[in-house]
Amino acid sequence: MKRYDFVYLFDVKDANPNGDPDAGNLPRIDPETGEGLVTDVCLKRKIRNYVGLKHQNSPPHEIYFTEGAVLNATHRRAYEAVGEKPEPKKLPKDVAKAKEVTDFMCRNFYDIRTFGAVMSTEINCGQVRGPVQLSFARSIHPIVALEHAITRSSVTNEADKEKERTMGRKYTVPYALYRAHGFVNPFLAEPPKGTGFGDDDLDLLWESLMNAFQFDQSAARPAGSMAARKLVIFEHESPLGSVPSHELFDRIRIKRKDDSGPARDYGDYVLEIDDENLPLGVRLITKP
């Protein structure tokens, strides 16, 4: 496993990329700059959903954090697999057995192997730091969150039949291009101390990012309203890497073609990648 730094670009059009439940589901925003935000947790959810769909949530690509999952029941499987009886909130006293329990979870669950997990519940499977981490995504320019009034055509009770229909609210962003940064730490991937995240898992990560919004359609995000636009990957020959991440990220610049009006399409931007005189030991990969 090598070290990787990457830049991920995606856009939204007439949709809500990541509503904030503490703000009435308004699109997340930086109040100081007006720039839109999408959390790392949101992006990881897209990756989990794609992997789960592609591999039918089966080992070694099961998804640990799924809707309706009972984590203790999942942990119990690991103890049964290694022939141990769990003690409340404790790992097995035998260090080798404790490692077997945690290794079982890493081996069977893609998102644990990739992002890590805290599994120290009543049935304790330990804690794992994942080799892949993502930043918040931030829009290139400030966003405008539009508020749309909607009505309900049906009522709940017969007593309300003659009343006016309930008004509701729906929020969209007319257009925004978002940028997120990511990192793959080889020292947290390779056994015996790492999660076992391998080259096949890495290829699936890139595939998941490029298809993250294909099966995420909803009323808030209609088909085609969100799209992965570009994945720029810096591959290091050395596990330690050749240069700091920020120096590579600074090589990716995004500019408006014309500032006379608001951006409403990906074609309104120009992506500049400085691939001249890359540091020794760094290879540039772009997708698509």
N, C-alpha and C positions, 0 to 999 in steps of 0.2 A: 504494500500500500504506500502511495506517495502522498505528499501534501498537496492540497488544492485550495486555491482562493477563487471565488467566482462572483460575478455580477449578474443579477437576474432582473430582466425588464418585463413588465406586463402592463396592460392598460385596461381601462374601464370606460364604457360609454353608455350613458343613460341607465345606470345601475348603481347599487350600493355595494361596494367591494367588501366592507367590513363594518357592520353597524356596531355602535357602542351601546350596550344595554343600560349603562348608567346615564345616558343622554337621550333616552327615548328612541334608540336605534339609529340615531343620526350617524352618518359616515364619520369615522374617526378623523380628528384634525388636530394639528399643532396650533394652539390658540395664539402663539406669538408670531408665527410666520404665515398661518393660513394654509400650510401644506398638508395634504392628506396623509394619513397613516394607515397601514395594514399591519397587524401584529404578526410576530413570528409564529405564534400559536395557530393563527388562522392559516398561514402558509403550510405549516406542518400537517394541519388537518386535511388540506387538499392532497398532500402527498400520501398520507395514510389511506384516504378514500380511494385514490387511484390504485395503489398497491393491493388493497383489499379486493377491489373489483377485478383486477387482472388475475389475481391468484386465488380468488374465491375464499380468501381468508383461511388458507390452509398452510401448514408448516412447509418450509421454513419461512413463510411469508404471512403468518398470522399477524393481526393487528391487536396490540395490547389495549390501547385506549379506543374502544368502540362504544357506540351508543348502547346503553343498557347492559354493559358488561359488569359482572360481579367479580371484582379483582381477587378477593379471597378464594373464590372457587377456581380461578385460573391458577393461583399460587399453589393450591392443593394438588393440582396436576403435577407440578414440579416435584413435590415431596413424594408423591406416589411413584414417579418415574425413577427416583433414586432410592426408594425403599426406606424412607424416613417418615417418622410421625412428627408433625409440627408442634412446637411449643408456642404458646401465646406470645407474640411479639419478639420472638427470639429465633436467630438462626441456629442450625445444628451446632453443637459444641465441637464436633469434629470439623476442623478447618477444611479438610478435603471434601467432606459431604456438603458443607456450606457452599463451597465453590461449585460443586456439581449442581446444586439447586439454582444458583444464579446463572450458571452456564446453560442450563436447560432453557431458562427464559430468553437468554440472548440467542440461542441457537434456533428457537422456534418462532420468535416474534421480531418481525422486521423493524418495527419502530423502536423497540428497545435496543436492538443491535445498532440502529442508526442514530437515534437522538438520546438514548439513555432513558432511565426511569428511576423514580424512588418507589421501591416495592416493599418498604418496611411497614406493612399494615399488620393486622392481628396475626396473619400467617405471613411470616417475614421471608422475603426472597432477596433481601439486600438492596443495595443502591448501585446504579451503574451510570457512569458518565459516558455520553455518546460522542462519537468522533465528529458528527455533523452538527453544525450550529448555523442558524439563520438570524439575521438582524430584522428589525422592523423594516418594512418597505415604506418609503417616503416619496411623495409625488414630486416630480421635477419642478412644477410651479404650483402656486396656491390654487386650491380648488374652491368651487362654489357648490354648496349642498342645497339642492332644490327641494322644496316641500310641496307635495301634491295632496290635495284633499280627495278622498275617495268615499263612496257611499256603499252601504250594505243593502242588498236587494231582499234579504230575508230577515225575519225576526225570530227570536227564541221562543217567546210565549204568545199564546193567542190574545192575551190582554193587550199586547203591544202591536197588534195587527194594523190598527188605524193610525199609529203614530208615525212620525217622520223617521226615515231610516237613519241608523247611527252613522255619524261621520267618523272617518278615520284619516290617518296620515301615512304617506309613503315618501321615502327620501331617495333621491338619486344624485349622482354626480354626472353632469353633462359629458365631460371627458377629462381624463387624467392619465398620465403615464407615470408609473411607479417604478422605483429602483430599490432592490434589496441586495445585501451582501451576504455571502456565505463562506464557510471554511470547513475543510476536512482535515482533521488532526490524525495522522497515521499512528501516533503513539497510543491513542485511545481505541484504535481499531484492531491492531494485531494481537493475537493471543501470545502468551498466556494472560497478560494483564488487561488486554483490550477486549472488546465485545465480540470480535470475530467478523466485523464488517469487512467484506471483501470486494474484489473487483466487480463481481456480478451485482452485488448490492449497489455499488457506485453507479454502474450503468443504469440500474433501475431508478436510482435517484434522479439522474439527468432526464430519463424518460418521463418520470413522474412530474418533474417541473415543467417540461414542455407540454404535458397533457393535463396540467393541474386543473384547468377550468372546463375541460370537455364534458365532464359528467357532474358538474356542480351547478347545473341550471336550477333556477327557482324563480318565484315571482320577483324577488329582489335582484336576481341576476339572470335575465333571460338568455336564451341561446345566442351566442355570438357577442354578448355584451362585455365579456372579459376574455382576454387572450394573452398567452405567453408570446412575447415578441422576440426576445433575444436572451441567450445564455452565453456569457463570455467566461471562459474557464482558463485559469492560469495553473498549469501543471509544473510542479517542482521536481527536479531529479532527486534532490536530497530530502529526506523526511523533515529535516530542520528548515528547509527552504532556503532560498537565495537572498531574498529581500523581504522587508516587512510588508504585510498585506496592504497597508494604506498607499504605499508607493505604486503598487499595481492597480489598485482601484482608481488612483488619480489619472491613469492612462485612459480611462473611459470617460468621455465627455459627451453630453447631450445638449444640443442647442436647438432653438426655434429657427425655422426657415424664414419666418416673417412674423414680426412682433406687432403688426398692425391690427390684429384681431385675436380673439381667444383661440387656442388650439382645440380642434374638434376631431382629430384623426391622427393616427401614428405617423402618417405621411407628412404631418406638419412639423415633425422633428427630424434632426440630422444626428445620427450616431457616429461619433468619431472615436476610433480605437487607435491609440498610438502603439503600433507594433514594430516601430523602428528601434533598433538597438535594445532589444529586450535583455534583461540581466542574464548573465551566463547561468545555464541550468534551468531556465524557465521556458516553457512551451505554451503558446497560445492556441486555444481551441474555441471555436464558436459554433453554436447551435441556434437556429437551423442554419 
